[in-house]
Amino acid sequence: MPTHQLANSLKTVARALGLVVILACVATSGPAYANGASNEKQAASQALKENGGSGEVLGVSKEKNSRGKSVFAVKIIENGRVRVIRIPQN
């Protein structure tokens, strides 16, 4: 096989591997959701776990995410910072 054909083949393989790596990263990224909760108390408990077990729950409300699914929005305060963690509703 001539050198330029080998170089083109290697470039094609490298592009394919690059695409596989990108797709793998995209597939594993996205919002971190817990397994889901059936009520506000479970959602608060799961959100605290996701927050490392620390913080204080300020409130829990139901809302729809961008895909139209019901989620619990749990507000947690820790070290003066408020964070909202969304837990899917079962």
Secondary structure, DSSP 8 states (H G I E B T S, - for coil): --HHHHHHHHHHHHHHHHHHHHHHHHHH-S----S-BSSHHHHHHHHHHHTTT-SEEEEEEEEE-TTS-EEEEEEEEETTEEEEEEEEB-
